[in-house]
Protein backbone atom coordinates (compact mmCIF):
# COMPACT_ATOMS: atom_id res chain seq x y z
CA UNK A 1 0.00 0.00 0.00
CA UNK A 2 1.28 3.49 -0.82
CA UNK A 3 1.48 6.43 1.57
CA UNK A 4 -0.05 9.86 0.97
CA UNK A 5 0.67 12.77 3.29
CA UNK A 6 -1.62 15.78 3.36
CA UNK A 7 -2.38 18.77 5.53
CA UNK A 8 -5.91 19.34 6.76
CA UNK A 9 -7.45 21.99 9.03
CA UNK A 10 -7.72 21.02 12.69
CA UNK A 11 -11.53 21.21 12.59
CA UNK A 12 -11.58 18.65 9.77
CA UNK A 13 -9.15 16.44 11.68
CA UNK A 14 -11.43 16.53 14.72
CA UNK A 15 -14.44 15.54 12.58
CA UNK A 16 -12.39 12.79 11.00
CA UNK A 17 -11.39 11.50 14.44
CA UNK A 18 -14.98 11.60 15.65
CA UNK A 19 -16.29 9.76 12.61
CA UNK A 20 -13.53 7.16 12.71
CA UNK A 21 -14.30 6.40 16.35
CA UNK A 22 -18.00 6.20 15.56
CA UNK A 23 -17.36 3.78 12.67
CA UNK A 24 -14.73 1.84 14.65
CA UNK A 25 -12.13 2.24 11.90
CA UNK A 26 -8.85 4.10 11.66
CA UNK A 27 -8.69 7.61 10.25
CA UNK A 28 -6.70 6.20 7.32
CA UNK A 29 -9.42 3.65 6.56
CA UNK A 30 -12.09 6.34 6.73
CA UNK A 31 -10.14 8.56 4.32
CA UNK A 32 -9.54 5.60 1.97
CA UNK A 33 -13.28 4.91 1.90
CA UNK A 34 -14.08 8.56 1.26
CA UNK A 35 -11.53 8.78 -1.56
CA UNK A 36 -12.77 5.54 -3.12
CA UNK A 37 -16.36 6.84 -3.04
CA UNK A 38 -15.27 10.14 -4.59
CA UNK A 39 -13.32 8.41 -7.37
CA UNK A 40 -16.27 6.11 -8.12
CA UNK A 41 -18.61 9.10 -8.26
CA UNK A 42 -16.30 10.93 -10.67
CA UNK A 43 -16.04 7.86 -12.89
CA UNK A 44 -19.83 7.53 -12.98
CA UNK A 45 -20.22 11.21 -13.84
CA UNK A 46 -17.69 10.87 -16.67
CA UNK A 47 -19.52 7.91 -18.21
CA UNK A 48 -21.44 8.83 -21.33
CA UNK A 49 -25.18 8.40 -21.65
CA UNK A 50 -24.55 5.79 -24.34
CA UNK A 51 -22.34 3.79 -21.97
CA UNK A 52 -24.99 3.99 -19.25
CA UNK A 53 -27.94 3.03 -21.47
CA UNK A 54 -26.16 1.21 -24.27
CA UNK A 55 -28.25 -1.91 -23.82
CA UNK A 56 -31.39 0.14 -24.53
CA UNK A 57 -30.16 1.76 -27.76
CA UNK A 58 -31.81 0.09 -30.71
CA UNK A 59 -33.83 -2.34 -28.61
CA UNK A 60 -37.18 -1.23 -30.04
CA UNK A 61 -38.34 -2.27 -33.46
CA UNK A 62 -40.85 -0.54 -35.66
CA UNK A 63 -41.82 3.09 -35.66
CA UNK A 64 -40.78 5.79 -38.09
CA UNK A 65 -37.08 5.67 -39.03
CA UNK A 66 -36.98 9.46 -39.49
CA UNK A 67 -38.81 10.31 -36.26
CA UNK A 68 -36.11 12.65 -34.97
CA UNK A 69 -35.82 14.68 -38.15
CA UNK A 70 -39.24 14.66 -39.82
CA UNK A 71 -41.43 17.49 -38.50
CA UNK A 72 -44.56 15.69 -39.73
CA UNK A 73 -44.18 13.20 -36.86
CA UNK A 74 -43.86 15.81 -34.11
CA UNK A 75 -46.98 16.58 -32.09
CA UNK A 76 -47.03 20.05 -30.51
CA UNK A 77 -50.34 20.23 -28.63
PDB file of N, CA, C and O in Angstrom:
ATOM      1  N   UNK A   1       0.859  -1.171   0.000  1.00  0.00           N
ATOM      2  CA  UNK A   1       0.000   0.000   0.000  1.00  0.00           C
ATOM      3  C   UNK A   1       0.904   1.234   0.000  1.00  0.00           C
ATOM      4  O   UNK A   1       1.939   1.251   0.666  1.00  0.00           O
ATOM      5  N   UNK A   2       0.511   2.255  -0.744  1.00  0.00           N
ATOM      6  CA  UNK A   2       1.278   3.494  -0.824  1.00  0.00           C
ATOM      7  C   UNK A   2       0.873   4.443   0.294  1.00  0.00           C
ATOM      8  O   UNK A   2      -0.178   4.286   0.915  1.00  0.00           O
ATOM      9  N   UNK A   3       1.729   5.431   0.536  1.00  0.00           N
ATOM     10  CA  UNK A   3       1.476   6.428   1.572  1.00  0.00           C
ATOM     11  C   UNK A   3       1.252   7.784   0.921  1.00  0.00           C
ATOM     12  O   UNK A   3       1.963   8.166  -0.009  1.00  0.00           O
ATOM     13  N   UNK A   4       0.259   8.502   1.417  1.00  0.00           N
ATOM     14  CA  UNK A   4      -0.045   9.855   0.969  1.00  0.00           C
ATOM     15  C   UNK A   4      -0.075  10.746   2.201  1.00  0.00           C
ATOM     16  O   UNK A   4      -0.769  10.441   3.171  1.00  0.00           O
ATOM     17  N   UNK A   5       0.662  11.832   2.171  1.00  0.00           N
ATOM     18  CA  UNK A   5       0.674  12.770   3.287  1.00  0.00           C
ATOM     19  C   UNK A   5      -0.029  14.037   2.852  1.00  0.00           C
ATOM     20  O   UNK A   5       0.239  14.553   1.767  1.00  0.00           O
ATOM     21  N   UNK A   6      -0.928  14.548   3.682  1.00  0.00           N
ATOM     22  CA  UNK A   6      -1.615  15.783   3.359  1.00  0.00           C
ATOM     23  C   UNK A   6      -1.867  16.589   4.623  1.00  0.00           C
ATOM     24  O   UNK A   6      -1.869  16.061   5.735  1.00  0.00           O
ATOM     25  N   UNK A   7      -2.075  17.862   4.422  1.00  0.00           N
ATOM     26  CA  UNK A   7      -2.376  18.767   5.530  1.00  0.00           C
ATOM     27  C   UNK A   7      -3.855  19.098   5.495  1.00  0.00           C
ATOM     28  O   UNK A   7      -4.407  19.416   4.442  1.00  0.00           O
ATOM     29  N   UNK A   8      -4.495  19.021   6.660  1.00  0.00           N
ATOM     30  CA  UNK A   8      -5.915  19.345   6.764  1.00  0.00           C
ATOM     31  C   UNK A   8      -6.116  20.288   7.942  1.00  0.00           C
ATOM     32  O   UNK A   8      -5.323  20.277   8.883  1.00  0.00           O
ATOM     33  N   UNK A   9      -7.156  21.098   7.904  1.00  0.00           N
ATOM     34  CA  UNK A   9      -7.449  21.995   9.027  1.00  0.00           C
ATOM     35  C   UNK A   9      -7.782  21.177  10.281  1.00  0.00           C
ATOM     36  O   UNK A   9      -8.282  20.055  10.191  1.00  0.00           O
ATOM     37  N   UNK A  10      -7.501  21.750  11.430  1.00  0.00           N
ATOM     38  CA  UNK A  10      -7.716  21.025  12.689  1.00  0.00           C
ATOM     39  C   UNK A  10      -9.194  20.661  12.889  1.00  0.00           C
ATOM     40  O   UNK A  10      -9.501  19.605  13.443  1.00  0.00           O
ATOM     41  N   UNK A  11     -10.099  21.522  12.444  1.00  0.00           N
ATOM     42  CA  UNK A  11     -11.527  21.213  12.587  1.00  0.00           C
ATOM     43  C   UNK A  11     -11.896  19.963  11.781  1.00  0.00           C
ATOM     44  O   UNK A  11     -12.690  19.139  12.235  1.00  0.00           O
ATOM     45  N   UNK A  12     -11.323  19.827  10.597  1.00  0.00           N
ATOM     46  CA  UNK A  12     -11.584  18.648   9.772  1.00  0.00           C
ATOM     47  C   UNK A  12     -10.969  17.412  10.415  1.00  0.00           C
ATOM     48  O   UNK A  12     -11.559  16.332  10.374  1.00  0.00           O
ATOM     49  N   UNK A  13      -9.797  17.562  11.004  1.00  0.00           N
ATOM     50  CA  UNK A  13      -9.154  16.444  11.681  1.00  0.00           C
ATOM     51  C   UNK A  13      -9.987  15.968  12.863  1.00  0.00           C
ATOM     52  O   UNK A  13     -10.081  14.765  13.108  1.00  0.00           O
ATOM     53  N   UNK A  14     -10.582  16.883  13.588  1.00  0.00           N
ATOM     54  CA  UNK A  14     -11.435  16.529  14.724  1.00  0.00           C
ATOM     55  C   UNK A  14     -12.684  15.778  14.248  1.00  0.00           C
ATOM     56  O   UNK A  14     -13.099  14.800  14.871  1.00  0.00           O
ATOM     57  N   UNK A  15     -13.275  16.236  13.152  1.00  0.00           N
ATOM     58  CA  UNK A  15     -14.445  15.541  12.583  1.00  0.00           C
ATOM     59  C   UNK A  15     -14.048  14.151  12.110  1.00  0.00           C
ATOM     60  O   UNK A  15     -14.775  13.180  12.319  1.00  0.00           O
ATOM     61  N   UNK A  16     -12.895  14.069  11.474  1.00  0.00           N
ATOM     62  CA  UNK A  16     -12.393  12.787  11.004  1.00  0.00           C
ATOM     63  C   UNK A  16     -12.179  11.826  12.170  1.00  0.00           C
ATOM     64  O   UNK A  16     -12.533  10.651  12.081  1.00  0.00           O
ATOM     65  N   UNK A  17     -11.607  12.319  13.250  1.00  0.00           N
ATOM     66  CA  UNK A  17     -11.389  11.499  14.437  1.00  0.00           C
ATOM     67  C   UNK A  17     -12.724  11.032  15.023  1.00  0.00           C
ATOM     68  O   UNK A  17     -12.878   9.865  15.383  1.00  0.00           O
ATOM     69  N   UNK A  18     -13.675  11.945  15.114  1.00  0.00           N
ATOM     70  CA  UNK A  18     -14.984  11.597  15.652  1.00  0.00           C
ATOM     71  C   UNK A  18     -15.670  10.523  14.805  1.00  0.00           C
ATOM     72  O   UNK A  18     -16.205   9.546  15.329  1.00  0.00           O
ATOM     73  N   UNK A  19     -15.644  10.721  13.502  1.00  0.00           N
ATOM     74  CA  UNK A  19     -16.288   9.757  12.607  1.00  0.00           C
ATOM     75  C   UNK A  19     -15.568   8.407  12.605  1.00  0.00           C
ATOM     76  O   UNK A  19     -16.212   7.362  12.517  1.00  0.00           O
ATOM     77  N   UNK A  20     -14.262   8.427  12.698  1.00  0.00           N
ATOM     78  CA  UNK A  20     -13.527   7.164  12.706  1.00  0.00           C
ATOM     79  C   UNK A  20     -13.818   6.379  13.983  1.00  0.00           C
ATOM     80  O   UNK A  20     -13.927   5.153  13.952  1.00  0.00           O
ATOM     81  N   UNK A  21     -13.943   7.087  15.103  1.00  0.00           N
ATOM     82  CA  UNK A  21     -14.304   6.405  16.351  1.00  0.00           C
ATOM     83  C   UNK A  21     -15.724   5.847  16.282  1.00  0.00           C
ATOM     84  O   UNK A  21     -15.997   4.744  16.755  1.00  0.00           O
ATOM     85  N   UNK A  22     -16.610   6.620  15.692  1.00  0.00           N
ATOM     86  CA  UNK A  22     -18.004   6.199  15.556  1.00  0.00           C
ATOM     87  C   UNK A  22     -18.122   4.957  14.674  1.00  0.00           C
ATOM     88  O   UNK A  22     -18.924   4.066  14.952  1.00  0.00           O
ATOM     89  N   UNK A  23     -17.314   4.902  13.603  1.00  0.00           N
ATOM     90  CA  UNK A  23     -17.364   3.776  12.675  1.00  0.00           C
ATOM     91  C   UNK A  23     -16.440   2.631  13.096  1.00  0.00           C
ATOM     92  O   UNK A  23     -16.425   1.573  12.466  1.00  0.00           O
ATOM     93  N   UNK A  24     -15.674   2.851  14.160  1.00  0.00           N
ATOM     94  CA  UNK A  24     -14.729   1.838  14.654  1.00  0.00           C
ATOM     95  C   UNK A  24     -13.705   1.442  13.594  1.00  0.00           C
ATOM     96  O   UNK A  24     -13.388   0.264  13.431  1.00  0.00           O
ATOM     97  N   UNK A  25     -13.193   2.440  12.878  1.00  0.00           N
ATOM     98  CA  UNK A  25     -12.131   2.236  11.899  1.00  0.00           C
ATOM     99  C   UNK A  25     -11.075   3.315  12.103  1.00  0.00           C
ATOM    100  O   UNK A  25     -11.328   4.328  12.754  1.00  0.00           O
ATOM    101  N   UNK A  26      -9.909   3.094  11.551  1.00  0.00           N
ATOM    102  CA  UNK A  26      -8.846   4.099  11.660  1.00  0.00           C
ATOM    103  C   UNK A  26      -9.180   5.311  10.787  1.00  0.00           C
ATOM    104  O   UNK A  26     -10.019   5.240   9.888  1.00  0.00           O
ATOM    105  N   UNK A  27      -8.505   6.416  11.074  1.00  0.00           N
ATOM    106  CA  UNK A  27      -8.689   7.607  10.252  1.00  0.00           C
ATOM    107  C   UNK A  27      -8.251   7.311   8.819  1.00  0.00           C
ATOM    108  O   UNK A  27      -8.882   7.772   7.868  1.00  0.00           O
ATOM    109  N   UNK A  28      -7.183   6.551   8.666  1.00  0.00           N
ATOM    110  CA  UNK A  28      -6.701   6.199   7.325  1.00  0.00           C
ATOM    111  C   UNK A  28      -7.754   5.410   6.549  1.00  0.00           C
ATOM    112  O   UNK A  28      -7.990   5.667   5.369  1.00  0.00           O
ATOM    113  N   UNK A  29      -8.382   4.449   7.224  1.00  0.00           N
ATOM    114  CA  UNK A  29      -9.416   3.655   6.563  1.00  0.00           C
ATOM    115  C   UNK A  29     -10.601   4.524   6.166  1.00  0.00           C
ATOM    116  O   UNK A  29     -11.161   4.353   5.083  1.00  0.00           O
ATOM    117  N   UNK A  30     -10.982   5.442   7.023  1.00  0.00           N
ATOM    118  CA  UNK A  30     -12.095   6.341   6.726  1.00  0.00           C
ATOM    119  C   UNK A  30     -11.773   7.211   5.517  1.00  0.00           C
ATOM    120  O   UNK A  30     -12.624   7.405   4.649  1.00  0.00           O
ATOM    121  N   UNK A  31     -10.558   7.734   5.455  1.00  0.00           N
ATOM    122  CA  UNK A  31     -10.145   8.562   4.322  1.00  0.00           C
ATOM    123  C   UNK A  31     -10.067   7.723   3.051  1.00  0.00           C
ATOM    124  O   UNK A  31     -10.459   8.195   1.984  1.00  0.00           O
ATOM    125  N   UNK A  32      -9.566   6.484   3.142  1.00  0.00           N
ATOM    126  CA  UNK A  32      -9.541   5.597   1.973  1.00  0.00           C
ATOM    127  C   UNK A  32     -10.947   5.373   1.433  1.00  0.00           C
ATOM    128  O   UNK A  32     -11.171   5.429   0.223  1.00  0.00           O
ATOM    129  N   UNK A  33     -11.890   5.120   2.330  1.00  0.00           N
ATOM    130  CA  UNK A  33     -13.283   4.908   1.902  1.00  0.00           C
ATOM    131  C   UNK A  33     -13.856   6.152   1.233  1.00  0.00           C
ATOM    132  O   UNK A  33     -14.542   6.066   0.215  1.00  0.00           O
ATOM    133  N   UNK A  34     -13.565   7.306   1.819  1.00  0.00           N
ATOM    134  CA  UNK A  34     -14.082   8.560   1.256  1.00  0.00           C
ATOM    135  C   UNK A  34     -13.478   8.817  -0.119  1.00  0.00           C
ATOM    136  O   UNK A  34     -14.181   9.227  -1.043  1.00  0.00           O
ATOM    137  N   UNK A  35     -12.175   8.578  -0.257  1.00  0.00           N
ATOM    138  CA  UNK A  35     -11.535   8.777  -1.557  1.00  0.00           C
ATOM    139  C   UNK A  35     -12.053   7.780  -2.590  1.00  0.00           C
ATOM    140  O   UNK A  35     -12.269   8.146  -3.745  1.00  0.00           O
ATOM    141  N   UNK A  36     -12.252   6.542  -2.192  1.00  0.00           N
ATOM    142  CA  UNK A  36     -12.774   5.540  -3.115  1.00  0.00           C
ATOM    143  C   UNK A  36     -14.178   5.922  -3.592  1.00  0.00           C
ATOM    144  O   UNK A  36     -14.501   5.770  -4.770  1.00  0.00           O
ATOM    145  N   UNK A  37     -15.007   6.417  -2.671  1.00  0.00           N
ATOM    146  CA  UNK A  37     -16.364   6.841  -3.044  1.00  0.00           C
ATOM    147  C   UNK A  37     -16.317   8.034  -3.995  1.00  0.00           C
ATOM    148  O   UNK A  37     -17.093   8.104  -4.948  1.00  0.00           O
ATOM    149  N   UNK A  38     -15.409   8.967  -3.733  1.00  0.00           N
ATOM    150  CA  UNK A  38     -15.273  10.139  -4.594  1.00  0.00           C
ATOM    151  C   UNK A  38     -14.823   9.737  -5.991  1.00  0.00           C
ATOM    152  O   UNK A  38     -15.374  10.214  -6.983  1.00  0.00           O
ATOM    153  N   UNK A  39     -13.827   8.863  -6.074  1.00  0.00           N
ATOM    154  CA  UNK A  39     -13.323   8.414  -7.375  1.00  0.00           C
ATOM    155  C   UNK A  39     -14.421   7.681  -8.143  1.00  0.00           C
ATOM    156  O   UNK A  39     -14.578   7.895  -9.345  1.00  0.00           O
ATOM    157  N   UNK A  40     -15.176   6.826  -7.470  1.00  0.00           N
ATOM    158  CA  UNK A  40     -16.271   6.107  -8.122  1.00  0.00           C
ATOM    159  C   UNK A  40     -17.333   7.078  -8.639  1.00  0.00           C
ATOM    160  O   UNK A  40     -17.869   6.901  -9.733  1.00  0.00           O
ATOM    161  N   UNK A  41     -17.628   8.096  -7.848  1.00  0.00           N
ATOM    162  CA  UNK A  41     -18.612   9.098  -8.260  1.00  0.00           C
ATOM    163  C   UNK A  41     -18.128   9.861  -9.492  1.00  0.00           C
ATOM    164  O   UNK A  41     -18.911  10.125 -10.405  1.00  0.00           O
ATOM    165  N   UNK A  42     -16.851  10.213  -9.521  1.00  0.00           N
ATOM    166  CA  UNK A  42     -16.301  10.927 -10.668  1.00  0.00           C
ATOM    167  C   UNK A  42     -16.299  10.054 -11.914  1.00  0.00           C
ATOM    168  O   UNK A  42     -16.564  10.542 -13.012  1.00  0.00           O
ATOM    169  N   UNK A  43     -16.005   8.775 -11.755  1.00  0.00           N
ATOM    170  CA  UNK A  43     -16.043   7.855 -12.887  1.00  0.00           C
ATOM    171  C   UNK A  43     -17.453   7.756 -13.442  1.00  0.00           C
ATOM    172  O   UNK A  43     -17.648   7.782 -14.657  1.00  0.00           O
ATOM    173  N   UNK A  44     -18.444   7.641 -12.553  1.00  0.00           N
ATOM    174  CA  UNK A  44     -19.835   7.528 -12.983  1.00  0.00           C
ATOM    175  C   UNK A  44     -20.279   8.792 -13.699  1.00  0.00           C
ATOM    176  O   UNK A  44     -21.021   8.722 -14.679  1.00  0.00           O
ATOM    177  N   UNK A  45     -19.834   9.944 -13.221  1.00  0.00           N
ATOM    178  CA  UNK A  45     -20.223  11.211 -13.836  1.00  0.00           C
ATOM    179  C   UNK A  45     -19.574  11.362 -15.210  1.00  0.00           C
ATOM    180  O   UNK A  45     -20.130  12.024 -16.087  1.00  0.00           O
ATOM    181  N   UNK A  46     -18.404  10.756 -15.403  1.00  0.00           N
ATOM    182  CA  UNK A  46     -17.692  10.873 -16.673  1.00  0.00           C
ATOM    183  C   UNK A  46     -18.169   9.856 -17.698  1.00  0.00           C
ATOM    184  O   UNK A  46     -17.771   9.922 -18.860  1.00  0.00           O
ATOM    185  N   UNK A  47     -19.011   8.921 -17.292  1.00  0.00           N
ATOM    186  CA  UNK A  47     -19.519   7.905 -18.213  1.00  0.00           C
ATOM    187  C   UNK A  47     -20.576   8.529 -19.110  1.00  0.00           C
ATOM    188  O   UNK A  47     -21.450   9.257 -18.639  1.00  0.00           O
ATOM    189  N   UNK A  48     -20.494   8.242 -20.388  1.00  0.00           N
ATOM    190  CA  UNK A  48     -21.441   8.827 -21.333  1.00  0.00           C
ATOM    191  C   UNK A  48     -22.829   8.207 -21.178  1.00  0.00           C
ATOM    192  O   UNK A  48     -22.987   7.125 -20.613  1.00  0.00           O
ATOM    193  N   UNK A  49     -23.806   8.904 -21.684  1.00  0.00           N
ATOM    194  CA  UNK A  49     -25.184   8.399 -21.651  1.00  0.00           C
ATOM    195  C   UNK A  49     -25.287   7.109 -22.453  1.00  0.00           C
ATOM    196  O   UNK A  49     -26.046   6.210 -22.092  1.00  0.00           O
ATOM    197  N   UNK A  50     -24.524   7.016 -23.546  1.00  0.00           N
ATOM    198  CA  UNK A  50     -24.548   5.794 -24.345  1.00  0.00           C
ATOM    199  C   UNK A  50     -23.990   4.623 -23.554  1.00  0.00           C
ATOM    200  O   UNK A  50     -24.526   3.517 -23.619  1.00  0.00           O
ATOM    201  N   UNK A  51     -22.903   4.862 -22.797  1.00  0.00           N
ATOM    202  CA  UNK A  51     -22.344   3.795 -21.971  1.00  0.00           C
ATOM    203  C   UNK A  51     -23.331   3.357 -20.892  1.00  0.00           C
ATOM    204  O   UNK A  51     -23.426   2.170 -20.581  1.00  0.00           O
ATOM    205  N   UNK A  52     -24.059   4.303 -20.324  1.00  0.00           N
ATOM    206  CA  UNK A  52     -24.988   3.992 -19.246  1.00  0.00           C
ATOM    207  C   UNK A  52     -26.239   3.280 -19.746  1.00  0.00           C
ATOM    208  O   UNK A  52     -26.792   2.437 -19.039  1.00  0.00           O
ATOM    209  N   UNK A  53     -26.691   3.606 -20.951  1.00  0.00           N
ATOM    210  CA  UNK A  53     -27.938   3.028 -21.469  1.00  0.00           C
ATOM    211  C   UNK A  53     -27.715   2.300 -22.779  1.00  0.00           C
ATOM    212  O   UNK A  53     -28.642   2.144 -23.574  1.00  0.00           O
ATOM    213  N   UNK A  54     -26.493   1.855 -23.005  1.00  0.00           N
ATOM    214  CA  UNK A  54     -26.157   1.205 -24.269  1.00  0.00           C
ATOM    215  C   UNK A  54     -27.007   0.007 -24.589  1.00  0.00           C
ATOM    216  O   UNK A  54     -27.289  -0.260 -25.757  1.00  0.00           O
ATOM    217  N   UNK A  55     -27.425  -0.727 -23.566  1.00  0.00           N
ATOM    218  CA  UNK A  55     -28.254  -1.906 -23.821  1.00  0.00           C
ATOM    219  C   UNK A  55     -29.654  -1.544 -24.283  1.00  0.00           C
ATOM    220  O   UNK A  55     -30.376  -2.397 -24.798  1.00  0.00           O
ATOM    221  N   UNK A  56     -30.049  -0.284 -24.105  1.00  0.00           N
ATOM    222  CA  UNK A  56     -31.386   0.142 -24.527  1.00  0.00           C
ATOM    223  C   UNK A  56     -31.396   0.714 -25.940  1.00  0.00           C
ATOM    224  O   UNK A  56     -32.447   0.763 -26.580  1.00  0.00           O
ATOM    225  N   UNK A  57     -30.239   1.144 -26.430  1.00  0.00           N
ATOM    226  CA  UNK A  57     -30.159   1.760 -27.755  1.00  0.00           C
ATOM    227  C   UNK A  57     -30.443   0.709 -28.811  1.00  0.00           C
ATOM    228  O   UNK A  57     -29.771  -0.320 -28.884  1.00  0.00           O
ATOM    229  N   UNK A  58     -31.451   0.985 -29.629  1.00  0.00           N
ATOM    230  CA  UNK A  58     -31.808   0.087 -30.708  1.00  0.00           C
ATOM    231  C   UNK A  58     -32.588  -1.138 -30.279  1.00  0.00           C
ATOM    232  O   UNK A  58     -32.706  -2.090 -31.050  1.00  0.00           O
ATOM    233  N   UNK A  59     -33.122  -1.139 -29.073  1.00  0.00           N
ATOM    234  CA  UNK A  59     -33.825  -2.344 -28.612  1.00  0.00           C
ATOM    235  C   UNK A  59     -35.296  -2.360 -29.028  1.00  0.00           C
ATOM    236  O   UNK A  59     -35.981  -3.362 -28.821  1.00  0.00           O
ATOM    237  N   UNK A  60     -35.788  -1.273 -29.607  1.00  0.00           N
ATOM    238  CA  UNK A  60     -37.185  -1.231 -30.041  1.00  0.00           C
ATOM    239  C   UNK A  60     -37.248  -1.358 -31.551  1.00  0.00           C
ATOM    240  O   UNK A  60     -36.445  -0.760 -32.268  1.00  0.00           O
ATOM    241  N   UNK A  61     -38.183  -2.121 -32.022  1.00  0.00           N
ATOM    242  CA  UNK A  61     -38.338  -2.270 -33.464  1.00  0.00           C
ATOM    243  C   UNK A  61     -39.619  -1.564 -33.881  1.00  0.00           C
ATOM    244  O   UNK A  61     -40.523  -1.350 -33.073  1.00  0.00           O
ATOM    245  N   UNK A  62     -39.676  -1.214 -35.133  1.00  0.00           N
ATOM    246  CA  UNK A  62     -40.854  -0.543 -35.658  1.00  0.00           C
ATOM    247  C   UNK A  62     -40.758   0.958 -35.481  1.00  0.00           C
ATOM    248  O   UNK A  62     -39.713   1.475 -35.085  1.00  0.00           O
ATOM    249  N   UNK A  63     -41.816   1.642 -35.764  1.00  0.00           N
ATOM    250  CA  UNK A  63     -41.818   3.089 -35.657  1.00  0.00           C
ATOM    251  C   UNK A  63     -41.271   3.731 -36.923  1.00  0.00           C
ATOM    252  O   UNK A  63     -40.879   3.042 -37.864  1.00  0.00           O
ATOM    253  N   UNK A  64     -41.249   5.028 -36.934  1.00  0.00           N
ATOM    254  CA  UNK A  64     -40.781   5.791 -38.094  1.00  0.00           C
ATOM    255  C   UNK A  64     -39.258   5.934 -38.016  1.00  0.00           C
ATOM    256  O   UNK A  64     -38.741   6.382 -36.992  1.00  0.00           O
ATOM    257  N   UNK A  65     -38.542   5.568 -39.060  1.00  0.00           N
ATOM    258  CA  UNK A  65     -37.080   5.668 -39.027  1.00  0.00           C
ATOM    259  C   UNK A  65     -36.576   7.114 -39.014  1.00  0.00           C
ATOM    260  O   UNK A  65     -35.438   7.368 -38.618  1.00  0.00           O
ATOM    261  N   UNK A  66     -37.417   8.062 -39.445  1.00  0.00           N
ATOM    262  CA  UNK A  66     -36.985   9.456 -39.486  1.00  0.00           C
ATOM    263  C   UNK A  66     -37.688  10.295 -38.403  1.00  0.00           C
ATOM    264  O   UNK A  66     -37.909  11.493 -38.579  1.00  0.00           O
ATOM    265  N   UNK A  67     -38.024   9.660 -37.311  1.00  0.00           N
ATOM    266  CA  UNK A  67     -38.811  10.313 -36.261  1.00  0.00           C
ATOM    267  C   UNK A  67     -38.124  11.554 -35.685  1.00  0.00           C
ATOM    268  O   UNK A  67     -38.793  12.529 -35.342  1.00  0.00           O
ATOM    269  N   UNK A  68     -36.809  11.522 -35.580  1.00  0.00           N
ATOM    270  CA  UNK A  68     -36.109  12.649 -34.965  1.00  0.00           C
ATOM    271  C   UNK A  68     -35.915  13.818 -35.910  1.00  0.00           C
ATOM    272  O   UNK A  68     -35.598  14.921 -35.463  1.00  0.00           O
ATOM    273  N   UNK A  69     -36.096  13.606 -37.200  1.00  0.00           N
ATOM    274  CA  UNK A  69     -35.818  14.678 -38.148  1.00  0.00           C
ATOM    275  C   UNK A  69     -37.009  15.098 -39.001  1.00  0.00           C
ATOM    276  O   UNK A  69     -36.936  16.123 -39.679  1.00  0.00           O
ATOM    277  N   UNK A  70     -38.093  14.348 -38.990  1.00  0.00           N
ATOM    278  CA  UNK A  70     -39.244  14.660 -39.820  1.00  0.00           C
ATOM    279  C   UNK A  70     -40.288  15.377 -38.972  1.00  0.00           C
ATOM    280  O   UNK A  70     -40.874  14.787 -38.065  1.00  0.00           O
ATOM    281  N   UNK A  71     -40.516  16.654 -39.275  1.00  0.00           N
ATOM    282  CA  UNK A  71     -41.427  17.488 -38.504  1.00  0.00           C
ATOM    283  C   UNK A  71     -42.881  16.993 -38.584  1.00  0.00           C
ATOM    284  O   UNK A  71     -43.698  17.328 -37.727  1.00  0.00           O
ATOM    285  N   UNK A  72     -43.194  16.209 -39.599  1.00  0.00           N
ATOM    286  CA  UNK A  72     -44.564  15.694 -39.729  1.00  0.00           C
ATOM    287  C   UNK A  72     -44.927  14.764 -38.572  1.00  0.00           C
ATOM    288  O   UNK A  72     -46.107  14.609 -38.256  1.00  0.00           O
ATOM    289  N   UNK A  73     -43.926  14.141 -37.933  1.00  0.00           N
ATOM    290  CA  UNK A  73     -44.177  13.204 -36.856  1.00  0.00           C
ATOM    291  C   UNK A  73     -44.242  13.858 -35.476  1.00  0.00           C
ATOM    292  O   UNK A  73     -44.633  13.220 -34.499  1.00  0.00           O
ATOM    293  N   UNK A  74     -43.858  15.135 -35.400  1.00  0.00           N
ATOM    294  CA  UNK A  74     -43.857  15.814 -34.107  1.00  0.00           C
ATOM    295  C   UNK A  74     -45.240  16.319 -33.764  1.00  0.00           C
ATOM    296  O   UNK A  74     -45.937  16.843 -34.633  1.00  0.00           O
ATOM    297  N   UNK A  75     -45.651  16.175 -32.525  1.00  0.00           N
ATOM    298  CA  UNK A  75     -46.977  16.580 -32.087  1.00  0.00           C
ATOM    299  C   UNK A  75     -46.812  17.695 -31.062  1.00  0.00           C
ATOM    300  O   UNK A  75     -46.393  17.434 -29.934  1.00  0.00           O
ATOM    301  N   UNK A  76     -47.125  18.901 -31.425  1.00  0.00           N
ATOM    302  CA  UNK A  76     -47.031  20.047 -30.514  1.00  0.00           C
ATOM    303  C   UNK A  76     -48.428  20.481 -30.109  1.00  0.00           C
ATOM    304  O   UNK A  76     -48.998  21.375 -30.735  1.00  0.00           O
ATOM    305  N   UNK A  77     -48.983  19.876 -29.089  1.00  0.00           N
ATOM    306  CA  UNK A  77     -50.335  20.233 -28.631  1.00  0.00           C
ATOM    307  C   UNK A  77     -50.260  21.379 -27.674  1.00  0.00           C
ATOM    308  O   UNK A  77     -51.288  21.833 -27.172  1.00  0.00           O
TER     309      UNK A  77
END
